[in-house]
Amino acid sequence: MGRIFTLEEARALMPQVKATTEPVYALAASLAEELSQAEEAGDDAHAEALRERLQTLVQSWQQSMQDLEAEVKGLWLVDFDSGDGYWCWAYPEGELGHWHSYEGGFGSRVPAHQRPGVQA
């Protein structure tokens, strides 16, 4: 079992999460656009090289998130274990403000203050 985070502990890591994610996202978007153009032009060798660069870039981002003890649940989607579910953040959200159960996943997330068992 990994680290359990309070909301405050997870939020304290968000400057690092965002500082890592924002430039990687921008570079990935640029590479994806270049890949689309290479595919349209039928430049298979260049397209394959771009796919490999994208894969390496995403893997590097995933490792950076894991180094922060966050769990990567999808592309640009990071969760922090709360002990009964996950604090959930997806780029480009401004802050870590959602929670979901272990079983529920991203589609069932609720605002953090509405987490079951939390007094308003």
Phi, psi and omega in degrees: 000139182275190181290143174259132183246137163285165178300320181295319178296316179295317179296329179295336178273349186298325176302321178290318180299312181291321180295331177278318187287317187303309180290328179293318177300314181297317179293319179298319179297319179294316178295322179296321177295316178297322178297316179301316179295319180295320179294317179298326181278354180074021180272081187297321182295315179294320179298317180295318178298320179292321177300317179295319177297317178298316180298316179297318180299312181295319179297321177297317177298315179302317180295321178299319179292319178296325177297333176274001181072021174272158177252126178274122183250357179175179180293118180066027181236120186234136176238150174237127183294125180262357183098337177223013181164209184225139163283132193234133178224138176229132177295133016253031181306143184286332182212167175277105187225013183230160177221149170213157180291167176300319184279329190286321181074183186307318184295342182254011185291151180230161174305142185307323182289348178261009176305133179304138180089356180263129179279132181283000000 
